[in-house]
Amino acid sequence: MKRLLPLSALLATALLLGACGDEKSEAQATEQDTVLQYQSTPGSVSLAELAQELGYFENITLENVGQYTGGPESIQLVSIGEVDFGGAFNGAIVKSIAKGVPIESVISYYGSDQQTDAGLYVLESSDIDSAQDLIGKKIGMNTLGAHSEFFVTDYLRQGGLNEAQVKEA
């Protein structure tokens, strides 16, 4: 009987704590999380950060938990729940979803369209005027990734270069 009393007290305590935990988790399940954790990209402002600064998030707080080095890392962190949202090139997102990664694309993170333009720039004194002038030259980028590489390749192709010339540029 002496052994049964401490065991009963332990069991009652466990049930009581368990019930408190269930009540709390039910309450949390009905409340919307208003703190969104994310990672930033060095040297850039995300759409979410811009929205926060412009006052669009009345009841939402952004919590920057660090910096990431690229889209694949961001996708991985979102998929395992380390952050609430991230960013990656659309192609990387499509490939991840095709492989069964549990993420959803909500807004296009970057790229070019009728309102957003990526550009190639040279000094005014440069002799580079067209895609043809880039053959044999090096092109510097302030970003890395498939989108930037494709942007340059597409520009060269649209500028009339054949595949051998594209490889030279």
C-alpha positions in Angstrom: 0.0 0.0 0.0 2.9 2.4 0.8 4.2 1.9 -2.8 0.7 2.4 -4.3 0.2 5.8 -2.7 3.2 7.6 -4.3 2.4 5.9 -7.6 -1.2 7.1 -7.3 0.0 10.7 -6.6 2.4 10.5 -9.5 -0.4 9.3 -11.8 -2.8 12.0 -10.6 -0.2 14.7 -11.1 0.6 13.4 -14.6 -3.1 13.4 -15.5 -3.6 16.9 -14.1 -0.6 18.3 -16.0 -1.7 16.4 -19.1 -5.1 18.0 -18.9 -3.6 21.5 -18.5 -1.4 20.8 -21.5 -4.4 19.7 -23.6 -6.4 22.8 -22.6 -3.5 25.1 -23.5 -2.9 23.4 -26.9 -6.6 23.7 -27.8 -6.5 27.4 -27.0 -3.3 27.8 -29.0 -4.8 25.9 -31.9 -7.7 28.4 -32.2 -5.5 31.5 -32.0 -3.7 32.8 -35.0 0.1 33.1 -34.7 0.9 36.8 -35.1 4.7 36.5 -35.0 6.1 35.3 -38.3 9.7 34.1 -38.1 11.8 34.5 -41.2 15.4 34.8 -42.4 16.6 37.8 -44.3 18.9 38.1 -47.3 22.0 40.3 -46.8 21.7 43.6 -48.7 18.1 43.3 -49.7 14.7 44.2 -48.4 12.0 41.5 -48.7 8.4 42.2 -49.6 7.3 41.3 -46.1 9.8 43.7 -44.6 8.6 46.5 -46.9 5.0 45.7 -46.0 5.8 46.0 -42.3 7.6 49.3 -42.8 4.7 50.7 -44.8 2.3 49.8 -42.0 0.4 46.9 -43.7 0.9 44.6 -40.8 -1.3 45.9 -38.0 -1.5 42.6 -36.0 1.5 40.8 -37.4 5.1 41.0 -36.1 8.1 39.9 -38.1 10.9 38.2 -36.3 14.1 38.0 -38.2 15.9 34.9 -36.9 19.0 35.2 -39.1 20.2 35.3 -42.7 20.1 32.6 -45.3 22.5 32.1 -48.2 20.0 31.0 -50.9 16.7 29.6 -52.0 17.4 25.9 -51.4 18.3 26.7 -47.7 15.2 28.8 -47.4 12.9 26.1 -48.8 14.4 23.6 -46.4 13.9 25.8 -43.4 10.3 26.5 -44.3 9.6 22.8 -45.0 10.9 21.7 -41.5 9.1 24.5 -39.7 12.2 26.5 -38.6 10.8 29.6 -40.2 7.2 30.6 -41.3 8.1 31.8 -44.8 11.1 32.2 -47.1 12.0 32.9 -50.6 13.5 31.1 -53.6 13.5 31.2 -57.4 10.3 29.9 -58.8 12.1 27.0 -60.6 13.5 25.8 -57.2 10.0 26.0 -55.7 8.5 24.0 -58.5 11.2 21.3 -58.3 10.8 21.1 -54.6 7.0 20.7 -54.8 7.5 18.0 -57.5 9.8 16.1 -55.1 7.1 16.2 -52.4 8.4 19.0 -50.2 5.4 20.4 -48.2 5.6 24.0 -49.3 3.2 26.4 -51.2 4.2 29.3 -53.4 2.1 32.3 -52.4 3.8 35.2 -54.3 6.5 35.3 -56.9 9.7 36.3 -55.1 11.6 37.9 -57.9 11.9 37.9 -61.7 11.0 40.0 -64.6 7.6 40.9 -66.0 5.8 43.9 -67.5 6.2 45.9 -64.3 9.5 44.6 -62.9 12.6 44.7 -65.0 16.0 43.2 -64.5 18.7 45.0 -66.3 22.3 44.9 -67.6 24.2 48.0 -67.0 27.5 49.4 -68.3 29.4 52.6 -67.9 28.4 55.4 -70.2 32.0 55.3 -71.6 31.8 51.6 -72.4 32.0 50.2 -75.9 29.4 47.6 -75.0 26.1 48.4 -76.8 24.5 45.0 -77.6 24.6 41.3 -76.9 27.2 40.9 -79.7 29.6 43.2 -77.8 29.6 40.7 -74.8 31.3 37.9 -76.7 34.5 37.2 -74.9 33.7 39.5 -72.0 33.1 38.7 -68.4 29.8 39.6 -66.8 29.7 40.5 -63.1 26.5 39.9 -61.0 25.5 41.1 -57.6 23.4 37.9 -57.2 24.0 34.2 -57.7 21.5 31.8 -58.9 19.7 30.2 -61.8 17.4 33.2 -62.5 20.4 35.5 -63.0 22.2 32.9 -65.2 19.1 32.4 -67.3 18.5 36.2 -67.6 21.9 36.7 -69.1 21.6 33.6 -71.4 18.1 34.7 -72.5 19.4 38.3 -73.2 22.3 36.9 -75.3 19.9 34.6 -77.3 17.4 37.4 -77.9 20.3 39.5 -79.0 21.0 37.1 -81.9 23.9 35.0 -80.5 24.0 31.3 -81.3 24.8 28.7 -78.6 28.5 28.7 -79.3 28.6 32.5 -78.9 26.5 32.4 -75.7 29.1 30.0 -74.2 31.8 32.5 -75.1 30.1 35.5 -73.5 
